Amino acid sequence: MRAAFAILAVLVCAGTHADEQALLWVKQDRLTRQAEDLLLAMQRAQDFGLSARDFDSSRVSIEALRESRDSRALDERVTAAASRLIRELHEGRVDPHAAGYELTRGRAPLDLPDALRRIATASDMAAVLADFEPQSSQYRALKQMLARYRRIPADLSALPALSRRSVQPGDLYDGSSRLSRLLAAFGDAPMIDEAGASDSLYDANLAAALARFQQRHGLEADGVLGRKTLAALAVPVSSRIRQIELTMERWRWLPDIVPPAIIVNVPQYVLYALPRPRDTSVDSAPARIPVIVGMSARQTPIFDSAIESVIFRPYWNVPASILRQELLPLIVRDEGYLARHDLEIVRGAGDDATVLPDDGASIAALRAGRARLRQRPGPNNALGLIKFVLPNPYSVYLHSTPEAQLFARERRALSHGCIRVSDASALAQYLLEDTEGRWDAAAIEAASCATRTFTVRLATPVPVFILYGTVVVDSDGRALFFDDVYGYDHRLDALLRRPR
């Protein structure tokens, strides 16, 4: 009898050992060090731009199961929490389409079983978790900036109101000392010596620091403290933190973007041409080209595609909506309108369409949809001298423009949805670098000034990503903040606040 009990005890112990071997997070009825590190990571999920509150229920249930000593249930609960954390780091928390992102390419698929095994055996939990985050330099810079902004005291942005229209260098302002501390916290001014700081003098050094703040926030960088600048300074630090978190979330939706590639950041009104890795020892910054995007009533869609060709001296085929709503009434009222604006009525597809006479019958055909309107190539063409073709369901493309003066504006949501490029020649040279022929600046200019329309197909299409981020960390490590021009931050914030 004693021998039978001994054998049974051995079998039970062996069974228990086999069960523990199958568990990832529990050994000898206790959570492993990796499980404890994972719980700590969930408590500090805000360091990743996530929400620690999203993991509260998981942590509570894990603690309850820890007390019950139900090893298998405990292990399953930790696995579920770990899976959620990995997925949120890797692919974000909400569906990009619900937030206005119509992407055809996203992050590489996640091998969740392998990821769980890696975390369960990690010697450095933070390093392994970082492997599941986006690896782009911009995402990493945003993560560092998030940590910096979390260290800024929330009450610093409470500045006194202005007693006059504006404060100029040499004026007295009751909030000068507080403003100095705030700008120092933002990184726009050196840390000040509290003992030597003036309480009220708004001096030249403070004005220079304020100009740096203004430049980062899309304001006129004149160093004058006016009402617009004071309003930007009064934005709570918590709101800036949220902007960074929302932008990090959007980066989780993206694939690894490998140059050559084009990124257009809509709220910034800037196009980035990512440098080709000709010399991997040189970390060159992307070229920045100012752009004009769609007005709020005709927003530029957020999507990805690839530029396939460059058209020099393009025709502008007037979209039906612009024809009906804007141009047709002008054409009917003014018989000279077509000639003055190089417009012609044509029948048929393509650049070789038949040109119809400028008469009532042609206008009737235009109104009935049996003909179409286009603008002849030339310096006054709405597309300028260069058009960049990228297939998409929105009929959106990039192009130059004869209205160069519009690029002097700070806020450039002015188009009908297409993207106007301030330096289309530079973009064409970048795109055609690997295409047959010598497409240097002189060749681009010659093609733009030629007398005929012609198309150059790229040897390899160049990916283009039309994106939306209200925060960018520039090559100098400064955080640039932009207005939520289409309300997409508000939309994403609402999605993230819903129970999931």
CORRAMO-V151094 format. One record per backbone hydrogen bond with DSSP energy under -1.0 kcal/mol. CO is the residue of the C=O (numbers start at 1). NH is the residue of the N-H. E is the energy in kcal/mol with one decimal. If there is no record, write none. Layout:
co=CO nh=NH e=E
co=CO nh=NH e=E
This chain:
co=1 nh=5 e=-2.1
co=2 nh=6 e=-1.7
co=3 nh=7 e=-2.2
co=4 nh=8 e=-2.5
co=5 nh=9 e=-2.4
co=6 nh=10 e=-1.9
co=7 nh=11 e=-2.3
co=8 nh=12 e=-2.6
co=9 nh=13 e=-2.4
co=10 nh=14 e=-2.5
co=11 nh=15 e=-2.6
co=12 nh=16 e=-2.7
co=13 nh=17 e=-2.6
co=14 nh=18 e=-2.5
co=15 nh=19 e=-2.5
co=16 nh=20 e=-2.4
co=17 nh=21 e=-2.1
co=18 nh=22 e=-1.2
co=25 nh=32 e=-2.8
co=27 nh=30 e=-1.3
co=30 nh=27 e=-3.0
co=32 nh=36 e=-2.0
co=33 nh=37 e=-2.5
co=34 nh=38 e=-2.2
co=35 nh=39 e=-2.3
co=36 nh=40 e=-2.0
co=37 nh=41 e=-2.2
co=38 nh=42 e=-2.1
co=39 nh=43 e=-1.9
co=40 nh=44 e=-1.4
co=42 nh=45 e=-1.3
co=44 nh=47 e=-2.0
co=45 nh=48 e=-1.7
co=45 nh=50 e=-2.0
co=46 nh=49 e=-1.4
co=52 nh=55 e=-1.6
co=53 nh=56 e=-1.4
co=55 nh=59 e=-2.4
co=56 nh=60 e=-2.5
co=57 nh=61 e=-2.3
co=58 nh=62 e=-2.2
co=59 nh=63 e=-2.2
co=60 nh=64 e=-2.0
co=61 nh=65 e=-2.3
co=62 nh=66 e=-2.1
co=63 nh=67 e=-1.5
co=64 nh=68 e=-1.4
co=65 nh=69 e=-1.2
co=65 nh=70 e=-1.0
co=69 nh=71 e=-1.2
co=70 nh=74 e=-2.7
co=71 nh=75 e=-2.5
co=72 nh=76 e=-2.4
co=73 nh=77 e=-2.2
co=74 nh=78 e=-2.2
co=75 nh=79 e=-2.4
co=76 nh=80 e=-2.3
co=77 nh=81 e=-2.2
co=78 nh=82 e=-2.9
co=79 nh=83 e=-2.5
co=80 nh=84 e=-2.0
co=81 nh=85 e=-2.3
co=82 nh=86 e=-2.6
co=83 nh=87 e=-2.5
co=84 nh=88 e=-2.6
co=85 nh=89 e=-2.1
co=86 nh=90 e=-2.3
co=87 nh=91 e=-3.1
co=88 nh=92 e=-1.1
co=96 nh=101 e=-2.7
co=97 nh=100 e=-1.4
co=110 nh=112 e=-1.3
co=111 nh=115 e=-2.4
co=112 nh=116 e=-2.8
co=113 nh=117 e=-2.1
co=114 nh=118 e=-2.2
co=115 nh=119 e=-2.2
co=116 nh=120 e=-2.6
co=119 nh=122 e=-1.5
co=124 nh=128 e=-2.0
co=125 nh=129 e=-2.7
co=126 nh=130 e=-1.9
co=129 nh=132 e=-1.5
co=136 nh=140 e=-2.0
co=137 nh=141 e=-2.1
co=138 nh=142 e=-2.4
co=139 nh=143 e=-2.3
co=140 nh=144 e=-2.0
co=141 nh=145 e=-2.3
co=142 nh=146 e=-2.5
co=143 nh=147 e=-1.7
co=144 nh=148 e=-1.7
co=145 nh=149 e=-2.7
co=146 nh=150 e=-1.9
co=149 nh=152 e=-1.1
co=153 nh=156 e=-1.3
co=155 nh=158 e=-1.4
co=157 nh=159 e=-1.6
co=167 nh=225 e=-2.1
co=168 nh=171 e=-2.5
co=171 nh=202 e=-3.0
co=173 nh=176 e=-1.9
co=175 nh=179 e=-3.0
co=176 nh=180 e=-2.3
co=177 nh=181 e=-1.9
co=178 nh=182 e=-2.4
co=179 nh=183 e=-2.7
co=180 nh=184 e=-2.0
co=181 nh=185 e=-2.2
co=182 nh=186 e=-1.9
co=183 nh=188 e=-2.5
co=183 nh=189 e=-1.1
co=200 nh=173 e=-3.9
co=201 nh=203 e=-1.1
co=202 nh=170 e=-3.7
co=203 nh=207 e=-2.1
co=204 nh=208 e=-2.3
co=205 nh=209 e=-2.0
co=206 nh=210 e=-2.4
co=207 nh=211 e=-2.1
co=208 nh=212 e=-1.5
co=209 nh=213 e=-1.8
co=210 nh=214 e=-2.9
co=211 nh=215 e=-2.3
co=212 nh=216 e=-1.7
co=214 nh=219 e=-2.7
co=216 nh=481 e=-2.4
co=220 nh=222 e=-2.2
co=224 nh=226 e=-1.2
co=225 nh=167 e=-1.9
co=226 nh=230 e=-2.5
co=227 nh=231 e=-2.2
co=228 nh=232 e=-1.9
co=229 nh=233 e=-2.4
co=230 nh=234 e=-1.7
co=236 nh=239 e=-1.0
co=236 nh=240 e=-1.4
co=237 nh=241 e=-2.5
co=238 nh=242 e=-2.0
co=239 nh=243 e=-2.0
co=240 nh=244 e=-2.0
co=241 nh=245 e=-2.4
co=242 nh=246 e=-2.6
co=243 nh=247 e=-2.0
co=244 nh=248 e=-2.4
co=245 nh=249 e=-2.1
co=246 nh=250 e=-1.7
co=247 nh=251 e=-1.6
co=248 nh=252 e=-1.2
co=250 nh=253 e=-1.2
co=251 nh=254 e=-1.1
co=261 nh=274 e=-2.4
co=262 nh=465 e=-2.7
co=263 nh=272 e=-3.8
co=264 nh=467 e=-3.2
co=265 nh=269 e=-1.2
co=265 nh=270 e=-1.4
co=269 nh=291 e=-2.2
co=270 nh=265 e=-2.5
co=271 nh=289 e=-2.8
co=272 nh=263 e=-2.5
co=273 nh=287 e=-2.0
co=276 nh=278 e=-2.4
co=279 nh=282 e=-2.0
co=282 nh=284 e=-1.2
co=287 nh=273 e=-2.1
co=289 nh=271 e=-3.0
co=290 nh=422 e=-2.3
co=292 nh=420 e=-2.0
co=293 nh=414 e=-1.4
co=293 nh=415 e=-2.8
co=295 nh=298 e=-1.3
co=302 nh=102 e=-2.9
co=303 nh=466 e=-3.0
co=305 nh=464 e=-2.3
co=307 nh=462 e=-1.9
co=308 nh=458 e=-2.6
co=309 nh=389 e=-2.4
co=310 nh=456 e=-2.8
co=311 nh=387 e=-2.4
co=312 nh=454 e=-1.4
co=316 nh=375 e=-2.3
co=319 nh=323 e=-2.4
co=320 nh=324 e=-2.6
co=321 nh=325 e=-2.5
co=322 nh=326 e=-2.2
co=322 nh=327 e=-2.0
co=323 nh=328 e=-3.1
co=327 nh=331 e=-2.5
co=328 nh=332 e=-2.4
co=329 nh=333 e=-1.8
co=330 nh=334 e=-2.2
co=334 nh=337 e=-1.6
co=336 nh=340 e=-2.1
co=337 nh=341 e=-1.5
co=338 nh=343 e=-2.7
co=339 nh=342 e=-1.3
co=342 nh=376 e=-3.0
co=344 nh=374 e=-2.3
co=345 nh=356 e=-3.2
co=346 nh=372 e=-2.9
co=347 nh=354 e=-2.0
co=350 nh=353 e=-1.2
co=354 nh=347 e=-2.3
co=357 nh=359 e=-1.8
co=359 nh=363 e=-2.1
co=360 nh=364 e=-2.3
co=361 nh=365 e=-2.2
co=362 nh=366 e=-2.3
co=363 nh=367 e=-2.5
co=364 nh=368 e=-2.1
co=365 nh=370 e=-2.3
co=365 nh=371 e=-1.2
co=372 nh=346 e=-2.8
co=373 nh=318 e=-1.8
co=374 nh=344 e=-2.8
co=375 nh=316 e=-1.9
co=378 nh=381 e=-1.7
co=381 nh=384 e=-2.2
co=383 nh=400 e=-1.0
co=385 nh=313 e=-3.1
co=386 nh=400 e=-2.3
co=387 nh=311 e=-3.0
co=388 nh=398 e=-1.4
co=389 nh=308 e=-2.7
co=389 nh=309 e=-1.1
co=397 nh=419 e=-2.1
co=398 nh=388 e=-3.3
co=399 nh=421 e=-3.2
co=402 nh=404 e=-1.4
co=403 nh=406 e=-1.6
co=404 nh=407 e=-1.5
co=405 nh=408 e=-1.5
co=406 nh=409 e=-1.4
co=412 nh=293 e=-2.2
co=412 nh=414 e=-1.3
co=415 nh=295 e=-2.6
co=419 nh=399 e=-2.1
co=420 nh=292 e=-2.1
co=423 nh=427 e=-1.7
co=424 nh=428 e=-2.7
co=425 nh=429 e=-2.3
co=426 nh=430 e=-2.1
co=427 nh=431 e=-2.6
co=428 nh=432 e=-2.3
co=432 nh=435 e=-1.5
co=437 nh=439 e=-1.1
co=438 nh=440 e=-1.2
co=440 nh=444 e=-2.3
co=441 nh=445 e=-2.2
co=442 nh=446 e=-2.4
co=443 nh=447 e=-2.3
co=444 nh=448 e=-2.0
co=445 nh=449 e=-1.7
co=454 nh=312 e=-2.7
co=456 nh=310 e=-2.6
co=462 nh=307 e=-3.0
co=463 nh=262 e=-2.5
co=464 nh=305 e=-2.5
co=465 nh=264 e=-2.8
co=467 nh=266 e=-2.5
co=470 nh=482 e=-2.2
co=472 nh=480 e=-3.4
co=474 nh=477 e=-2.2
co=478 nh=474 e=-2.5
co=480 nh=472 e=-2.0
co=483 nh=485 e=-1.9
co=484 nh=487 e=-1.0
co=487 nh=491 e=-1.9
co=488 nh=492 e=-2.6
co=489 nh=493 e=-2.8
co=490 nh=494 e=-1.9
co=491 nh=495 e=-1.8
co=492 nh=496 e=-2.4
co=493 nh=497 e=-1.4
